[in-house]
Amino acid sequence: GRTLQKTKIAAVQELAERTSRPRHANTLPENENGREQRALASWENARGARSMPSRADMSPRVMSGLLRNTVLVRVIGAGDEFEFRIVGDAIVLAQGSSLQGMTMAQIDLVLPGYGATLHNAYLNTYRKRAPFAYSGWYVREADGRAMFHESLVMPLGDDGETVDHILVVGVYAMQPGQTLR
């Protein structure tokens, strides 16, 4: 089993290839849950020859079976800020409250440091215009809430090039050995 460690969210693996490189389906070898693989396959399929799919391409129909574990994040400015637009039920349970409608700066006011941690993960995806997988134990310093997470953070853009939203699919376990949901 995994042991509880106090760590910040760390990038595990860059998943998408630049359009100039050959494209192929990627797997998340460390992740135990198949939701991220399904989400990445849907993202890859929807993007076609573009760098990324649009928000409309990743409709609820495309994301069927993943919506409880999904967060839609709006990019504000040039990645200066991010706002939770839609937050699935499983994410609300893992977070301990609904953060829907909040920016990362507003989250930091309620849970100091947590918004900044999320901002860094989203900014990484925004700048690289590529999906990233994150996994591991995260202990939120503001309230001591511990969670094991496996998350896939994927860029979305209406023009297929400029990131205007970020789609997150995550699964969480609140105690060691608990089944990820």
N, C-alpha and C positions, 0 to 999 in steps of 0.2 A: 504494500500500500504506500501511498504518498504520505509524507510527514508535513505537518503544518509549519510553514516558514513565513516570516514577515517579509514580504517582498513588494516592490512596486511592480506594476504591470510592465512586462518587458516584451519586446518584439521577439517572436520565436522564428518566424520564417516569412520572407516576402513570397507571395504566391503568384502574382501575375507577371507575365513577361511583357516587355515593351512591344509595341506593335511591330517594330523592326526585327524582332527575334521570332523564331518559330513559336507558335502557340500550342500548348498542350494542356490537357486536364491535369491539375495538380491535386495531390492528396495532402492531408494533414496527418502525418504519421504519428504524432504524439497524442492527438486527440482521440478520446474514447467514444465520443458521441458522433453519430452520422449526420446530424443536422447541418454542421458546417460544410461537409462534403456536398450535401444536397444544395445548400445555398450557393456554394461556389460554382457548382455545375450549372445552376440556373443563371447565375451572373455571367458566366462564360458564354452560355448559349445566347443570352439576351444581348450581349455586347457585339456579337458578330465580328466584323473587321475593325470596329472602333476600339478606342482605348478603354471605354467603359459604356455600360448601358445607361439609358435615361431612367429617371424616377418612374415614368409611366411604363417602361419596359418591365420593371420589377413590381408588377401589379399584385394585389392580393391573390388573384388567381394563380399567378406564377409562384407566389410564395406560400401557397396552400400547404398547411401542415407545419409551417414555420412561424406563423404570425404571433403566437404567444411568446416566442423567443426573439422577437424582432424589435429594433429601435430604428426609427428614421430620424436622422439628425440633419438640420438645415445649416448650411455654411453661410456665415455672415461675413461680408467683405471678402478679403483675400485670405480667408482662414484666420482672421483676427479673432473670431468668436464662433461658437457653435451652439445650436439650440435644439433641445429635444422636442420634436414635433409629434411623433407617435411612439408610444411605449407599450409593448406587449405585457400581458398579465404575468408571465413568468419572470420578466425583468423587474416589474414592480415588486413582486414577492422577494426577489433576490436583493433588491435595493433597500427594502424595508419601507418604502413610501413611493408615491408617484412623483417623478421629477419632470413630468410632461410639461412643456411650455417654458421650461427654465433654460437659461444659458449656463455655460460652465462657470462664469463669474458668479451668477446667482447661486449655483450649487455650492461653490466655495464659501458663500456667506452662511449656508446652512451646515455644510459638511466641509470644513476647512481642509484644503489640499486635494479633495476628491475631484472637484471640477478641474483643477489644474492637471491632474493625472489623466483624466479623460481627454482634456484638451490636447495634451501631448500625443496621445494615441490617434486622435482624429486628425491632428495637424500632420502627422507622419503620412497618413493615407492621403490627405489633401495634397501635400507637396509631391509625393511620389506618384500620385494618380494610379495607385495599385492597391490590391487587397493585402491585408496583413492578418496573420493569425496570432493571437495572444492566448496564453494559458498559464495557469499556476494559481497558487494561493495568493490572495490579496487581503490584507488587513487594513481596513479604513481607519486611519489614525484618529479621525474626529470622533468616532463612536465605538471603535474596537470591533466593529462587525467584520467577521472573517467569512470569506467565500472562496471556494475553488471555482474557477471559471475557465471556460473554453470559449473564446470569442473570435469571430471573423468580422473584420471591419473592411467594407467595400465601398469604393467611390462610385458616385452616380453623376451624370452630367447630361443635360438636354442636348448639347451639341456633340456629345460623344468624346469630348476632349477636356472641357472645363468642369471641374468638380463643383456642383451646386448643392448636393446632398450626400450624405454618407449613410449607408445601410449597415447595421450591426445585427448579427445573429449570434446569440450567446446562450450557453447552458451553464447552470450553476449548481453547486452542492454546498450546503451551509455547514456540513460537518464532514470530517474525514470518513471515507467509506460509504457516504450517502450516494445514492444514485443521482446522476446529473439529470436535471429537468429542463 
